[in-house]
Each structure stands twice: as structure tokens, then as C-alpha cells.
Amino acid sequence: MIINFIADPSHGWGEVPVKLIHDLGIAGKISRYSYVKGENAYLEEDCDLGIFIHALESTGEKVSFEEHHSNYDSWVRNCQRWQA
């Protein structure tokens, strides 16, 4: 799976499908520091993204990243906060 990694000068988030978070059974482990927009979640890099990657890799799936960086605050910060 290729995860879009969206970063601004102070933080980053991995873009993943909300459905996959629920399918992996980790929705309750995701913090309010992650965001949601439409069918995708934007998992904060410090903890939540690691929880997701560990759960996904335990299924045998490999993970890689495509990075997208902005020198300004990311639009992700304006999305709705994650609620389990």
C-alpha cells in the first residue's frame, strides 16, 4: 500500500481509508490528533500512523510512502478531528 504522507513545517499525516482503519479493528486506538475528510483519515505521524502501519503490516501488507510537503500550514489542519 502506498500512503500519501502530507507534511507542513511542524507536523505530518498519513492519508489512509477510514474503512481500512475500521477493518483492521484499530478505530478506537486513533487519537483526536488525527483528522477525517470524506472517506479518508489523516493519521498524525507521532503515534496514530505507527499504530496503523503495525496493524496493516501484521496482515502481510507492505507499506511505502509518497511525500507531499508544504512550507505553510497544511489544509489537513482544517479537517474534522477523528472521533472513534
PDB file as gemmi writes it, atoms N, CA and C in Angstrom:
CRYST1    1.000    1.000    1.000  90.00  90.00  90.00 P 1                      
ATOM      1  N   MET A   1       0.844  -1.169   0.000  1.00  0.00           N  
ATOM      2  CA  MET A   1       0.000   0.000   0.000  1.00  0.00           C  
ATOM      3  C   MET A   1       0.896   1.242   0.000  1.00  0.00           C  
ATOM      4  N   ILE A   2       0.568   2.185  -0.841  1.00  0.00           N  
ATOM      5  CA  ILE A   2       1.261   3.464  -0.867  1.00  0.00           C  
ATOM      6  C   ILE A   2       0.442   4.463  -0.048  1.00  0.00           C  
ATOM      7  N   ILE A   3       1.084   5.058   0.953  1.00  0.00           N  
ATOM      8  CA  ILE A   3       0.430   6.049   1.802  1.00  0.00           C  
ATOM      9  C   ILE A   3       0.943   7.425   1.405  1.00  0.00           C  
ATOM     10  N   ASN A   4       0.011   8.324   1.082  1.00  0.00           N  
ATOM     11  CA  ASN A   4       0.393   9.714   0.867  1.00  0.00           C  
ATOM     12  C   ASN A   4       0.717  10.309   2.227  1.00  0.00           C  
ATOM     13  N   PHE A   5       1.932  10.858   2.349  1.00  0.00           N  
ATOM     14  CA  PHE A   5       2.346  11.492   3.595  1.00  0.00           C  
ATOM     15  C   PHE A   5       2.366  12.993   3.350  1.00  0.00           C  
ATOM     16  N   ILE A   6       1.492  13.697   4.064  1.00  0.00           N  
ATOM     17  CA  ILE A   6       1.313  15.131   3.879  1.00  0.00           C  
ATOM     18  C   ILE A   6       1.953  15.836   5.062  1.00  0.00           C  
ATOM     19  N   ALA A   7       2.888  16.742   4.784  1.00  0.00           N  
ATOM     20  CA  ALA A   7       3.619  17.401   5.861  1.00  0.00           C  
ATOM     21  C   ALA A   7       3.660  18.905   5.659  1.00  0.00           C  
ATOM     22  N   ASP A   8       3.668  19.617   6.790  1.00  0.00           N  
ATOM     23  CA  ASP A   8       3.921  21.050   6.776  1.00  0.00           C  
ATOM     24  C   ASP A   8       5.144  21.283   7.661  1.00  0.00           C  
ATOM     25  N   PRO A   9       5.535  22.515   7.921  1.00  0.00           N  
ATOM     26  CA  PRO A   9       6.770  22.729   8.669  1.00  0.00           C  
ATOM     27  C   PRO A   9       6.805  22.123  10.073  1.00  0.00           C  
ATOM     28  N   SER A  10       5.646  21.850  10.673  1.00  0.00           N  
ATOM     29  CA  SER A  10       5.691  21.367  12.049  1.00  0.00           C  
ATOM     30  C   SER A  10       5.074  19.991  12.289  1.00  0.00           C  
ATOM     31  N   HIS A  11       4.410  19.400  11.296  1.00  0.00           N  
ATOM     32  CA  HIS A  11       3.800  18.097  11.536  1.00  0.00           C  
ATOM     33  C   HIS A  11       3.504  17.390  10.219  1.00  0.00           C  
ATOM     34  N   GLY A  12       3.113  16.095  10.341  1.00  0.00           N  
ATOM     35  CA  GLY A  12       2.781  15.320   9.155  1.00  0.00           C  
ATOM     36  C   GLY A  12       1.695  14.308   9.445  1.00  0.00           C  
ATOM     37  N   TRP A  13       1.017  13.867   8.367  1.00  0.00           N  
ATOM     38  CA  TRP A  13      -0.102  12.938   8.474  1.00  0.00           C  
ATOM     39  C   TRP A  13      -0.061  11.965   7.308  1.00  0.00           C  
ATOM     40  N   GLY A  14      -0.462  10.731   7.594  1.00  0.00           N  
ATOM     41  CA  GLY A  14      -0.593   9.731   6.552  1.00  0.00           C  
ATOM     42  C   GLY A  14      -2.051   9.604   6.147  1.00  0.00           C  
ATOM     43  N   GLU A  15      -2.307   9.666   4.843  1.00  0.00           N  
ATOM     44  CA  GLU A  15      -3.667   9.573   4.306  1.00  0.00           C  
ATOM     45  C   GLU A  15      -4.032   8.107   4.076  1.00  0.00           C  
ATOM     46  N   VAL A  16      -5.057   7.638   4.778  1.00  0.00           N  
ATOM     47  CA  VAL A  16      -5.479   6.238   4.657  1.00  0.00           C  
ATOM     48  C   VAL A  16      -7.004   6.164   4.639  1.00  0.00           C  
ATOM     49  N   PRO A  17      -7.571   5.122   4.047  1.00  0.00           N  
ATOM     50  CA  PRO A  17      -9.032   4.981   4.021  1.00  0.00           C  
ATOM     51  C   PRO A  17      -9.603   4.716   5.420  1.00  0.00           C  
ATOM     52  N   VAL A  18     -10.656   5.432   5.760  1.00  0.00           N  
ATOM     53  CA  VAL A  18     -11.343   5.231   7.041  1.00  0.00           C  
ATOM     54  C   VAL A  18     -11.805   3.790   7.157  1.00  0.00           C  
ATOM     55  N   LYS A  19     -12.331   3.240   6.075  1.00  0.00           N  
ATOM     56  CA  LYS A  19     -12.842   1.862   6.092  1.00  0.00           C  
ATOM     57  C   LYS A  19     -11.753   0.879   6.503  1.00  0.00           C  
ATOM     58  N   LEU A  20     -10.535   1.101   6.032  1.00  0.00           N  
ATOM     59  CA  LEU A  20      -9.435   0.191   6.359  1.00  0.00           C  
ATOM     60  C   LEU A  20      -9.085   0.263   7.853  1.00  0.00           C  
ATOM     61  N   ILE A  21      -9.170   1.446   8.426  1.00  0.00           N  
ATOM     62  CA  ILE A  21      -8.938   1.591   9.874  1.00  0.00           C  
ATOM     63  C   ILE A  21      -9.943   0.733  10.641  1.00  0.00           C  
ATOM     64  N   HIS A  22     -11.211   0.804  10.230  1.00  0.00           N  
ATOM     65  CA  HIS A  22     -12.245   0.001  10.886  1.00  0.00           C  
ATOM     66  C   HIS A  22     -12.046  -1.484  10.614  1.00  0.00           C  
ATOM     67  N   ASP A  23     -11.700  -1.835   9.381  1.00  0.00           N  
ATOM     68  CA  ASP A  23     -11.475  -3.243   9.034  1.00  0.00           C  
ATOM     69  C   ASP A  23     -10.332  -3.846   9.855  1.00  0.00           C  
ATOM     70  N   LEU A  24      -9.314  -3.052  10.170  1.00  0.00           N  
ATOM     71  CA  LEU A  24      -8.174  -3.529  10.957  1.00  0.00           C  
ATOM     72  C   LEU A  24      -8.487  -3.571  12.453  1.00  0.00           C  
ATOM     73  N   GLY A  25      -9.623  -3.009  12.854  1.00  0.00           N  
ATOM     74  CA  GLY A  25     -10.028  -3.048  14.256  1.00  0.00           C  
ATOM     75  C   GLY A  25      -9.279  -2.082  15.157  1.00  0.00           C  
ATOM     76  N   ILE A  26      -8.775  -0.986  14.590  1.00  0.00           N  
ATOM     77  CA  ILE A  26      -7.976  -0.054  15.384  1.00  0.00           C  
ATOM     78  C   ILE A  26      -8.632   1.316  15.541  1.00  0.00           C  
ATOM     79  N   ALA A  27      -9.866   1.462  15.148  1.00  0.00           N  
ATOM     80  CA  ALA A  27     -10.536   2.773  15.192  1.00  0.00           C  
ATOM     81  C   ALA A  27     -10.496   3.386  16.587  1.00  0.00           C  
ATOM     82  N   GLY A  28     -10.656   2.574  17.619  1.00  0.00           N  
ATOM     83  CA  GLY A  28     -10.649   3.069  18.985  1.00  0.00           C  
ATOM     84  C   GLY A  28      -9.273   3.453  19.494  1.00  0.00           C  
ATOM     85  N   LYS A  29      -8.230   3.104  18.757  1.00  0.00           N  
ATOM     86  CA  LYS A  29      -6.865   3.429  19.166  1.00  0.00           C  
ATOM     87  C   LYS A  29      -6.354   4.735  18.556  1.00  0.00           C  
ATOM     88  N   ILE A  30      -7.124   5.282  17.623  1.00  0.00           N  
ATOM     89  CA  ILE A  30      -6.706   6.509  16.935  1.00  0.00           C  
ATOM     90  C   ILE A  30      -7.082   7.715  17.789  1.00  0.00           C  
ATOM     91  N   SER A  31      -6.142   8.643  17.949  1.00  0.00           N  
ATOM     92  CA  SER A  31      -6.349   9.803  18.826  1.00  0.00           C  
ATOM     93  C   SER A  31      -7.093  10.938  18.122  1.00  0.00           C  
ATOM     94  N   ARG A  32      -7.475  11.925  18.912  1.00  0.00           N  
ATOM     95  CA  ARG A  32      -8.149  13.092  18.365  1.00  0.00           C  
ATOM     96  C   ARG A  32      -7.181  14.023  17.640  1.00  0.00           C  
ATOM     97  N   TYR A  33      -5.894  13.653  17.577  1.00  0.00           N  
ATOM     98  CA  TYR A  33      -4.907  14.462  16.863  1.00  0.00           C  
ATOM     99  C   TYR A  33      -4.825  14.096  15.385  1.00  0.00           C  
ATOM    100  N   SER A  34      -5.652  13.132  14.979  1.00  0.00           N  
ATOM    101  CA  SER A  34      -5.790  12.774  13.572  1.00  0.00           C  
ATOM    102  C   SER A  34      -7.069  13.409  13.049  1.00  0.00           C  
ATOM    103  N   TYR A  35      -7.198  13.429  11.738  1.00  0.00           N  
ATOM    104  CA  TYR A  35      -8.309  14.130  11.093  1.00  0.00           C  
ATOM    105  C   TYR A  35      -9.027  13.234  10.097  1.00  0.00           C  
ATOM    106  N   VAL A  36     -10.217  13.690   9.680  1.00  0.00           N  
ATOM    107  CA  VAL A  36     -11.022  12.967   8.695  1.00  0.00           C  
ATOM    108  C   VAL A  36     -11.570  13.969   7.681  1.00  0.00           C  
ATOM    109  N   LYS A  37     -11.546  13.557   6.423  1.00  0.00           N  
ATOM    110  CA  LYS A  37     -12.207  14.320   5.358  1.00  0.00           C  
ATOM    111  C   LYS A  37     -12.724  13.314   4.348  1.00  0.00           C  
ATOM    112  N   GLY A  38     -14.039  13.251   4.223  1.00  0.00           N  
ATOM    113  CA  GLY A  38     -14.636  12.298   3.297  1.00  0.00           C  
ATOM    114  C   GLY A  38     -14.351  10.868   3.725  1.00  0.00           C  
ATOM    115  N   GLU A  39     -13.867  10.064   2.808  1.00  0.00           N  
ATOM    116  CA  GLU A  39     -13.598   8.649   3.076  1.00  0.00           C  
ATOM    117  C   GLU A  39     -12.180   8.393   3.573  1.00  0.00           C  
ATOM    118  N   ASN A  40     -11.403   9.457   3.775  1.00  0.00           N  
ATOM    119  CA  ASN A  40     -10.010   9.293   4.192  1.00  0.00           C  
ATOM    120  C   ASN A  40      -9.755   9.880   5.570  1.00  0.00           C  
ATOM    121  N   ALA A  41      -8.850   9.232   6.275  1.00  0.00           N  
ATOM    122  CA  ALA A  41      -8.353   9.747   7.546  1.00  0.00           C  
ATOM    123  C   ALA A  41      -6.925  10.220   7.320  1.00  0.00           C  
ATOM    124  N   TYR A  42      -6.525  11.179   8.124  1.00  0.00           N  
ATOM    125  CA  TYR A  42      -5.182  11.734   8.067  1.00  0.00           C  
ATOM    126  C   TYR A  42      -4.573  11.495   9.440  1.00  0.00           C  
ATOM    127  N   LEU A  43      -3.811  10.413   9.534  1.00  0.00           N  
ATOM    128  CA  LEU A  43      -3.296   9.945  10.819  1.00  0.00           C  
ATOM    129  C   LEU A  43      -2.011  10.671  11.173  1.00  0.00           C  
ATOM    130  N   GLU A  44      -1.995  11.260  12.375  1.00  0.00           N  
ATOM    131  CA  GLU A  44      -0.827  12.026  12.803  1.00  0.00           C  
ATOM    132  C   GLU A  44       0.380  11.106  12.907  1.00  0.00           C  
ATOM    133  N   GLU A  45       1.533  11.673  12.594  1.00  0.00           N  
ATOM    134  CA  GLU A  45       2.752  10.887  12.421  1.00  0.00           C  
ATOM    135  C   GLU A  45       3.352  10.324  13.696  1.00  0.00           C  
ATOM    136  N   ASP A  46       3.129  10.957  14.848  1.00  0.00           N  
ATOM    137  CA  ASP A  46       3.830  10.564  16.064  1.00  0.00           C  
ATOM    138  C   ASP A  46       3.369   9.237  16.657  1.00  0.00           C  
ATOM    139  N   CYS A  47       2.092   8.940  16.562  1.00  0.00           N  
ATOM    140  CA  CYS A  47       1.575   7.728  17.198  1.00  0.00           C  
ATOM    141  C   CYS A  47       0.591   6.984  16.294  1.00  0.00           C  
ATOM    142  N   ASP A  48      -0.438   7.685  15.846  1.00  0.00           N  
ATOM    143  CA  ASP A  48      -1.536   7.036  15.124  1.00  0.00           C  
ATOM    144  C   ASP A  48      -1.093   6.365  13.829  1.00  0.00           C  
ATOM    145  N   LEU A  49      -0.227   7.005  13.077  1.00  0.00           N  
ATOM    146  CA  LEU A  49       0.239   6.396  11.830  1.00  0.00           C  
ATOM    147  C   LEU A  49       1.006   5.111  12.113  1.00  0.00           C  
ATOM    148  N   GLY A  50       1.788   5.098  13.187  1.00  0.00           N  
ATOM    149  CA  GLY A  50       2.512   3.885  13.573  1.00  0.00           C  
ATOM    150  C   GLY A  50       1.584   2.751  13.958  1.00  0.00           C  
ATOM    151  N   ILE A  51       0.504   3.072  14.659  1.00  0.00           N  
ATOM    152  CA  ILE A  51      -0.498   2.059  15.023  1.00  0.00           C  
ATOM    153  C   ILE A  51      -1.075   1.443  13.761  1.00  0.00           C  
ATOM    154  N   PHE A  52      -1.407   2.296  12.793  1.00  0.00           N  
ATOM    155  CA  PHE A  52      -1.970   1.826  11.533  1.00  0.00           C  
ATOM    156  C   PHE A  52      -0.980   0.942  10.779  1.00  0.00           C  
ATOM    157  N   ILE A  53       0.250   1.412  10.643  1.00  0.00           N  
ATOM    158  CA  ILE A  53       1.261   0.657   9.889  1.00  0.00           C  
ATOM    159  C   ILE A  53       1.501  -0.705  10.533  1.00  0.00           C  
ATOM    160  N   HIS A  54       1.625  -0.749  11.848  1.00  0.00           N  
ATOM    161  CA  HIS A  54       1.830  -2.022  12.538  1.00  0.00           C  
ATOM    162  C   HIS A  54       0.669  -2.977  12.271  1.00  0.00           C  
ATOM    163  N   ALA A  55      -0.564  -2.481  12.369  1.00  0.00           N  
ATOM    164  CA  ALA A  55      -1.739  -3.332  12.133  1.00  0.00           C  
ATOM    165  C   ALA A  55      -1.783  -3.811  10.686  1.00  0.00           C  
ATOM    166  N   LEU A  56      -1.484  -2.925   9.745  1.00  0.00           N  
ATOM    167  CA  LEU A  56      -1.524  -3.304   8.336  1.00  0.00           C  
ATOM    168  C   LEU A  56      -0.425  -4.307   8.004  1.00  0.00           C  
ATOM    169  N   GLU A  57       0.780  -4.065   8.484  1.00  0.00           N  
ATOM    170  CA  GLU A  57       1.884  -4.981   8.188  1.00  0.00           C  
ATOM    171  C   GLU A  57       1.681  -6.351   8.831  1.00  0.00           C  
ATOM    172  N   SER A  58       0.901  -6.406   9.918  1.00  0.00           N  
ATOM    173  CA  SER A  58       0.622  -7.706  10.544  1.00  0.00           C  
ATOM    174  C   SER A  58      -0.252  -8.577   9.648  1.00  0.00           C  
ATOM    175  N   THR A  59      -0.869  -7.984   8.631  1.00  0.00           N  
ATOM    176  CA  THR A  59      -1.659  -8.749   7.663  1.00  0.00           C  
ATOM    177  C   THR A  59      -0.808  -9.223   6.491  1.00  0.00           C  
ATOM    178  N   GLY A  60       0.482  -8.828   6.482  1.00  0.00           N  
ATOM    179  CA  GLY A  60       1.378  -9.197   5.391  1.00  0.00           C  
ATOM    180  C   GLY A  60       1.516  -8.117   4.330  1.00  0.00           C  
ATOM    181  N   GLU A  61       0.780  -7.051   4.464  1.00  0.00           N  
ATOM    182  CA  GLU A  61       0.827  -5.941   3.504  1.00  0.00           C  
ATOM    183  C   GLU A  61       2.105  -5.126   3.713  1.00  0.00           C  
ATOM    184  N   LYS A  62       2.717  -4.711   2.626  1.00  0.00           N  
ATOM    185  CA  LYS A  62       3.899  -3.849   2.677  1.00  0.00           C  
ATOM    186  C   LYS A  62       3.449  -2.396   2.543  1.00  0.00           C  
ATOM    187  N   VAL A  63       4.184  -1.493   3.177  1.00  0.00           N  
ATOM    188  CA  VAL A  63       3.838  -0.076   3.174  1.00  0.00           C  
ATOM    189  C   VAL A  63       4.979   0.739   2.577  1.00  0.00           C  
ATOM    190  N   SER A  64       4.623   1.691   1.734  1.00  0.00           N  
ATOM    191  CA  SER A  64       5.592   2.676   1.240  1.00  0.00           C  
ATOM    192  C   SER A  64       4.902   4.045   1.274  1.00  0.00           C  
ATOM    193  N   PHE A  65       5.691   5.078   1.076  1.00  0.00           N  
ATOM    194  CA  PHE A  65       5.179   6.439   1.218  1.00  0.00           C  
ATOM    195  C   PHE A  65       5.460   7.275  -0.017  1.00  0.00           C  
ATOM    196  N   GLU A  66       4.536   8.169  -0.299  1.00  0.00           N  
ATOM    197  CA  GLU A  66       4.738   9.220  -1.292  1.00  0.00           C  
ATOM    198  C   GLU A  66       4.585  10.525  -0.522  1.00  0.00           C  
ATOM    199  N   GLU A  67       5.654  11.310  -0.464  1.00  0.00           N  
ATOM    200  CA  GLU A  67       5.664  12.501   0.381  1.00  0.00           C  
ATOM    201  C   GLU A  67       5.210  13.748  -0.370  1.00  0.00           C  
ATOM    202  N   HIS A  68       4.439  14.570   0.363  1.00  0.00           N  
ATOM    203  CA  HIS A  68       3.944  15.851  -0.143  1.00  0.00           C  
ATOM    204  C   HIS A  68       4.200  16.875   0.965  1.00  0.00           C  
ATOM    205  N   HIS A  69       5.043  17.859   0.699  1.00  0.00           N  
ATOM    206  CA  HIS A  69       5.425  18.825   1.733  1.00  0.00           C  
ATOM    207  C   HIS A  69       5.028  20.238   1.316  1.00  0.00           C  
ATOM    208  N   SER A  70       4.571  21.001   2.306  1.00  0.00           N  
ATOM    209  CA  SER A  70       4.238  22.401   2.114  1.00  0.00           C  
ATOM    210  C   SER A  70       5.051  23.239   3.088  1.00  0.00           C  
ATOM    211  N   ASN A  71       5.423  24.425   2.684  1.00  0.00           N  
ATOM    212  CA  ASN A  71       6.125  25.343   3.576  1.00  0.00           C  
ATOM    213  C   ASN A  71       5.159  26.162   4.428  1.00  0.00           C  
ATOM    214  N   TYR A  72       3.871  25.909   4.282  1.00  0.00           N  
ATOM    215  CA  TYR A  72       2.826  26.608   5.025  1.00  0.00           C  
ATOM    216  C   TYR A  72       1.988  25.591   5.780  1.00  0.00           C  
ATOM    217  N   ASP A  73       1.147  26.060   6.694  1.00  0.00           N  
ATOM    218  CA  ASP A  73       0.249  25.144   7.401  1.00  0.00           C  
ATOM    219  C   ASP A  73      -0.555  24.327   6.402  1.00  0.00           C  
ATOM    220  N   SER A  74      -0.637  23.038   6.622  1.00  0.00           N  
ATOM    221  CA  SER A  74      -1.348  22.135   5.726  1.00  0.00           C  
ATOM    222  C   SER A  74      -2.856  22.310   5.840  1.00  0.00           C  
ATOM    223  N   TRP A  75      -3.545  22.034   4.743  1.00  0.00           N  
ATOM    224  CA  TRP A  75      -5.008  22.045   4.715  1.00  0.00           C  
ATOM    225  C   TRP A  75      -5.576  20.971   5.638  1.00  0.00           C  
ATOM    226  N   VAL A  76      -4.784  19.971   5.967  1.00  0.00           N  
ATOM    227  CA  VAL A  76      -5.254  18.894   6.847  1.00  0.00           C  
ATOM    228  C   VAL A  76      -5.705  19.462   8.187  1.00  0.00           C  
ATOM    229  N   ARG A  77      -5.039  20.498   8.655  1.00  0.00           N  
ATOM    230  CA  ARG A  77      -5.370  21.104   9.952  1.00  0.00           C  
ATOM    231  C   ARG A  77      -6.798  21.652  10.005  1.00  0.00           C  
ATOM    232  N   ASN A  78      -7.390  21.872   8.855  1.00  0.00           N  
ATOM    233  CA  ASN A  78      -8.764  22.417   8.803  1.00  0.00           C  
ATOM    234  C   ASN A  78      -9.836  21.332   8.708  1.00  0.00           C  
ATOM    235  N   CYS A  79      -9.434  20.086   8.685  1.00  0.00           N  
ATOM    236  CA  CYS A  79     -10.385  18.974   8.577  1.00  0.00           C  
ATOM    237  C   CYS A  79     -10.991  18.664   9.962  1.00  0.00           C  
ATOM    238  N   GLN A  80     -12.028  17.864   9.937  1.00  0.00           N  
ATOM    239  CA  GLN A  80     -12.688  17.422  11.180  1.00  0.00           C  
ATOM    240  C   GLN A  80     -11.756  16.488  11.934  1.00  0.00           C  
ATOM    241  N   ARG A  81     -11.735  16.623  13.255  1.00  0.00           N  
ATOM    242  CA  ARG A  81     -10.923  15.731  14.094  1.00  0.00           C  
ATOM    243  C   ARG A  81     -11.517  14.325  14.099  1.00  0.00           C  
ATOM    244  N   TRP A  82     -10.645  13.339  14.236  1.00  0.00           N  
ATOM    245  CA  TRP A  82     -11.061  11.936  14.316  1.00  0.00           C  
ATOM    246  C   TRP A  82     -11.900  11.717  15.564  1.00  0.00           C  
ATOM    247  N   GLN A  83     -12.998  10.977  15.412  1.00  0.00           N  
ATOM    248  CA  GLN A  83     -13.809  10.551  16.534  1.00  0.00           C  
ATOM    249  C   GLN A  83     -14.080   9.068  16.360  1.00  0.00           C  
ATOM    250  N   ALA A  84     -13.611   8.274  17.305  1.00  0.00           N  
ATOM    251  CA  ALA A  84     -13.788   6.808  17.202  1.00  0.00           C  
ATOM    252  C   ALA A  84     -15.239   6.419  17.376  1.00  0.00           C  
TER     253      ALA A  84                                                      
END                                                                             
